[in-house]
C-alpha cells in the first residue's frame, strides 16, 4: 500500500501520475478535488470534480481516493472497486473516520 498526494488543481498532475505508473489498486490517493461525478456536486447541483482524475481512477482503480474541495457534498461512494471519500468540512460534516483493513469502512463525522 502506498500513499500518493497531489493538489489536483492542475490537471497535468494526473497525467504525470498515470505516465509514471505511480498508481495501482493498492494505492491511497490524496487529492484536493474529487473525481468527476463522485461526491462533487456544488450548491447549484453541478458536478465540479476533476474529469482527468476520474479518467485516472477508471483506468488505475486505486483502493481509496481522499478529497475535500467540494464542501457541499461530503460523504463517500464507490467507483467500481475504488472507495472515494469527500471528507470536507461542510454544512453538516467535520471529516471522516476511515478504517483500512481487508475492507474499507467509512464513518462520516457530523456535528
N, C-alpha and C positions, 0 to 999 in steps of 0.2 A: 504494500500500500504506500502510495506517495501522495504528498500534498503539493499542488501546483497553484500558485496565486497569480492573478493578473487583474489589472484595473478594468479592462473590458470597454473602456470608453473609446479607445482607438480599435476599430475592428481588425486592423492588421495584426494585433496581438494574437487573435485566434488563428489566423492563417499561419503565423510563425509557430504556434504550439502544434498545429497539425503537421507542418513540414518537418519539425524537429522530432516528431514521434514521441512527445513527452506525455501523451495522454493514452491510457488504456482502460480496460474495465475494472481495474483496481484503484484508479486514481480518484482522489478527492480534489475537486476543482473549486477554488475560491475566487469568485469574481465580484465586481461591483454591480453589474447589471445581470438580470436573469436571462435565460434563453427566451426567445420569442415564443409567445403563446403558452407560457407556463408561469403562473403567478406573477404576471407582468401587466395587469390592467391598471390604468390610471383612472382618476375620478370620473372621466367622461366615457369610460368603457373601452377605450382603445388599447390595443396591445403595444407596449413600448419597449419590450425586451429586444435583445440583440439577435438578428437573423443569422449573423455569422457564428455566434455561439451556438445557436440551435443547430446549424449545419454540423458543427463540430461534435455536439452531443449525439446527433443522429448517426454520425459516422463512427465515432470512437467509443461511445457508450461508457463514459466514466461512471464510477459507482455512485458518486454523490456530487452534486453541484450546490454550492452555498452562495447566496447573493443577498443583497439588502437594499438596492437602489429604489425600488418601487414601494413606497411607504403605504400606498392604498391597498395593496394586495398581499399581505403576509400570509404564509401558510406553506403547504407542501403538496407536491404532485409527482407522479411518476411519468417519465417519458421512456417507454419500454422498460428496461431494467435499471434505468438511471433515476435515483431519487433527487428531486430538485426542491430545495428549501429556500424560500424567501424569508429570512429571519429579521426583516427590517422592523424598526420601531414605528408603529403606525397608530391609527386611531384606537386600536384595541390591543396592540401587541407590544411586548417588551423583548422579544427574541425567541429563541428555540432551544430546547434541550434535545440533543441528538445522541442516541446510543448506537454505536457502530460495533456490531458483532457479526454473527452469521447473517443476520438480517439487520436492516437499519430501521430503527424506530424513532419517531419524531413526536415531541410534545411541544406545542406552541405555548409560550408563556404569555399570559394575559394579565392585565391589571384591572 
